[in-house]
Amino acid sequence: MTSSRHDFNKIAAPEADAPKKYPPPFSLRLTYEERARLEADADGKPLGAYIRERLLGDDVAPRTRRGNSPVKDKEALGRVMGALGASRLSSNLNQLAKAVNTGSLPVTPETEEDLREACREIAELRADLLKALGGPELEP
């Protein structure tokens, strides 16, 4: 049992020669007064960015920032959220599924048309949601 555990550790261990994605952080100890002075000089700018700017001047590499939100089209997302809030879609679909499972759903032309309409609405919501999140635009 222990030999397989050791084999796993060898397999799971990162390669020693593999390059690291980022260099290790650099730590700098400051007195309270030094830090307060830097924060005042930074004038609201993040302290790390301010220190890098002061140390490296014009040679400082710009930092890329990931957005906090994957939303590409807030208007489309608003439409989806509004439609979901106004609809009883999930409740209605749940009731239909229950009726189908119990055999109590009569399949009339009206029922079939209602189901087709629900499917169209779901397709529209899906297309709007994908658009809002920056995915491929689909025809509803």
N, C-alpha and C positions, 0 to 999 in steps of 0.2 A: 504494500500500500504506500509506503513512504517513497519508493522509487518512482511510482507514477506521479506523486505529488511533485517530486523534484523535476521530473520531465516537464510537467506542466509549467513550473516556474521558469525553466529554460525557454520554453516556447513562448510564454506570455511576456517575458522580460523584453523591454525595448532594446533595439539594436544599439550597441555602444557607439557605432560609427554614424548612426543616423543624425542628420543635422536637426537642431532644435528649431522650432518655428519662431520663437522669440528669444532674445538673450535674457538671462536672468535679471531680475530687477536690481537696481542699485539703491542702497539705503544710505541716508544721510541723517546724522543726528544733529539736532539744533537745540539751542536753549529756547525757553519760552519767548524771550525777548527777540532772538534772531528770527524765530518763526513769525512772530507778530509783525516785525519789520517787513519781512518778505510778503506777508499777506497784505499789509497796507500798500506796499509798492506794487503788488500784482493788481490792485484796484478791481477786484471781482473776477479776474481771470483765474482759471484753475492753477493752483500753486505749481504743480508739476510742469505745466505748459510754460508758465512764467519763468521758472528756473531754467528749463531747456532753452528758451528764447534768449535769456541773459547769458548763458554759458556759450551757446553755439552761434548766436547772432544770426546773420543771414544764411548760414549753412544749415539751419535747423530744417529737418525733413518734415513736411506736413503730415499730420496724423489723419488717417482715414477713419471716419466714424460710420458705424452702422446705424441705420435708423432704428428708432425704438418701435416702429410700427411697420408691418409689411403692407399696409394699405397703400395702394397706388392711386385709387380713385375714390375719394371720400364721398362724393355724390352718389356713386353707384352703391357703396356700402350703406349709405343712409337710406336709399330706396329699399334695399334688401331688409334692413332692420325694421323699417316702417311696415313693410309688407308682412314680415313675420309677426310683428307685434299686433297688426290688425287682423290677422287671420287666425282661424282655429284649425289650421291645416293639420298639425300633428294629432290633435284630439280627434278630428274627423277621420283621418287615415287609420288611427287606432280602432275607432268604432267600426270602420269598414272591414278591417282585418279580423276583428272579433266576429263580425257577422258572417264573413266568409268561412272562418274556421268552424263555426257552429252550424253552418248550412242554412242560416236564416236570411241570407241576402238574396232577394229575388232579382234576377238579372233581366231587367226591362230595358228598353231603349233609353229611357230617362236615366236609369242608373249607369248605363254604359257611357252616356254622354257626360254625366257628372264625373265619372272616373277619368275620362279623357281630359276634361277641363282641369281637374286637379293635377293631372300629369303635366299639362301645359304650364300651369302656374309654377309647379316645382321646377320645370326646365328653365323658366324665366328667372326664378330666384337663383338657380345654380349659375346661369350665365352671368347675372349681375354680380354674384359673389366672386366668381372667378375673375371677372373684370376688375372688381375693387381690389382684389389681392394681387393683381398684376399677372394673372394667368392668361392662357389663350382665350380670345373672345370667341364665344360659341353662338350659333343661332339658336334662339329659344324655341 
